[in-house]
Structure formats: structure tokens, C-alpha cells
Amino acid sequence: MNIELIDLTHYDVYQGILTFFILILGMVICSSFATKISDIKIIISLYLWHTLFSVYYWYYTLKNGGDAVLYYKKTFYLLPDFSPGTRFTESITQVITNIFDSNYLNTTLIFNYFGALGLTFLYLSLKPHLKKSNSLWMLVLFIPSMSFWSAGLGKDSIAFLATCLFLYAVSKHHTHRLSILTAFLVMFMVRPHIAFIMLASFIVFFIAQSKTHIIIKVLILPVIIGGAVIALQFVQQYVGLAEVSLDSLDSYVEKRQGYNLEGGSSLDISSMSYPMQMFTYIFRPLPFEAHSIVALVTSIENTILLLLFIYIFFKSKFNFKPFINDKNLWLFIYVFLTCTILAITTANLGIATRQKWMFMPVLIYLLIYAFYDYKTKNNKVYS
């Protein structure tokens, strides 16, 4: 079958009805997590905002191509294979198109559910800590690139859902164990190496700060480490690492640093210091580095995030305790490890802009929590 002949713009009466059904059902699903009328209004606003980016993502990939187009076209001739990674995403796409007979637009809108749900979980995680803050802080939920990259057909939307569900579950006072397990499994199916980081961060947290009795720790820790070793072996094969050794890791990092060096958004990160690699991954490109409209929008977002970061740290007088307070330590370790792995292996800012949303929602949560902690303590001093 010649996949180039597949009509990505096909639309008829059935597809129109399906579009309406998908949009309404998505709104109902996201709103079902609300506990107050005010939450419903905000969640619907977030869903509509996110859906606009889903439609734009569909249009953008129609004009410029991308993995999303290939995922959709492959559904017409590939057999299902739910192996972690790309094949899982392709198979999920195939299941959706087979069940609903959906065109490219409607398949994209169904994948929009993943990102919209992720955005809903991010809002629910931030909500308790936005009470003492200016309502303008709510605008952090409307960062364009966060919605754009999580609104399309592909692994990014599923990974974003896993990240935000993980954040939501851990940030609750009573940890939602089933939700954490679900987040881990979902992430494992699309980004096994990031799922391993989730597990590794839990092991460090469990040893360092968990309130579990020492005897229980001694009994449970071997089981957790055993699971981590099994996961590591799979991740080793998935990323193509010859062996788990310092020499092998060093060779792998050097190899990754040489990837995707073509184009205006590529950088030679091998010559950068570790702090500069971290800064580059999170906050670049900056406005003076923008070479296109898309890069300019991204650079403005990065500048706002950088100013937010600086503002909160100066306001809190560089108090790092909120970042490691109770279960926040688990989240902080996850952010640190994920950002480190990605920052030292990604030389392309375009890829960084897309993939950093696997940890940025958690970092944004920690920043807002730190500001909330500062405001709460400051009010107590002057009350």
C-alpha cells in the first residue's frame, strides 16, 4: 500500500459527528475530576485552550509533516505490537482508528485527551498552593508550548499525562498508590527510561526520608531494588547501551551529544559545563537566540519561566527546604535526575523544548509550592 496516497484531510458527515462527540466527551471526562463549580469552569477553560492547540498541531503537521503523520499512516498496514516505545504509540493509534474509523483530525483530538487530562491533574496539584497567590499565577497553566507539545498524536501527550498524574498522586497528603503505579506503567509504555527514573527517585526517597519503619524498609528494599534491576536491563536494551559501566555510559553520552547537530537549533553541548547544560535545556533559547517565529514564542516562554524562577528564589531568600519537604523530595529527585539525563544527552533545542515537559510540570509545582510556603510563613510573622 502506498501510504503517500492516504488522504489526511478527509472529512465527511460521519467525521463531523465524531468530532462533536469527541469534543463533548473530552470536556465531560476532564470535568469529572472537579470537586467544585469553580473547578469545572477552570478545567473547561483549560480543555478548550488545550484543544485549540490540538487543532493547530493537526494543521502544523499537515503542512510540515512529523512523527504524528507517520503514526497515523502506519495504522493502515502495520500489525499491532504493544511493545514499549514507538510501537506502542503506533498500536494505540491503530486501535483508535479501527474502533472509531477516525480520520487524522479526530485521531489527533482523541490523543488530545491525554494532554488535557494531564493539564487537569497539573491544575488540581497546584490549586491548594495558589490560594495565597495572585490570580495571575494561574496563567502558568496556559503556557503555549506545554499545551502544543502535549496536544498531538504521539508519545509526548501520553508522557505528559503520566508526568502530571505522577505529580498529582505524589503531591496529595495521602499518596494515591494506584495512581502512582498507573503513571509509572503509562510512562514505561512510551518512555521506559523516564519510568526507570521515576522508580530510581522513589528508591532514593524511600531510603532517605520515608517514615516507614526501618525493619519494613529492610524487608521491602530488596524487592524494590530487584524491580529496578529488571527495569534497568530493559532500559539498557531500549536505549542501546552496551553495558552498565562508567566507560559505556561515557561513550553513550558522547554519542548522544553528537546527534541532531544539524539546523539552527542545535548546540555543541559537549563543550559546556554541567550547570550550563542544565540551564540550556530548561531555559534556552532566549529571545536573542530566536531564529524563527516558533523559536521566538518559545524564547519568550523561557524568559518568563527564568524570571519566575529568579523571583521565587529571591523572595524566599534562597530557602531550598520546601523543595525537599516530605514527599517533595521524591519530586525534586525525579526532576533532578530526569533533567540531568536529558540535558547531557540532547544537543537540539527543538527536541529539548518538546521533551522537557516530562519534568517541567513537576518543577513548576515545586516553585509555586516554595512561593506558597514563603507567603504562608510571612503571613504568620506579621499576623
ABEGO torsion letter per residue (X at the ends): XBAAABBAABBBAAAAAAAAAAAAAAAAAAAAABABAAAAAAAAAAAAAAAAAAAAAAAAAAAAEEAAAAAAAAAAABBBBABBEAAAAAAAAAAAAAAAGBBAAAAAAAAAAAAAAAAAAAAAAAAAAAAABBAAAAAAAABAAAAAAAABBEAAAAAAAAAAAAAAAAABABBBAAAAAAAAAAAAAABAAAAAAAAAAAAAAAAAABABBAAAAAAAAAAAAAAAAAAAAAAAAAAGBABBBAAAAAAAAAAAAABGABEAABBBAAABBAAAAAAAAAAOBBAAABABAAAAAAAAAAAAAAAAAAAAAAAAGGBAAAAABEAAAAAAAAAAAAAAAAAAABABAAAAAAAAAAAAAAAAAAAAAAAAAAAAAAAAAAX
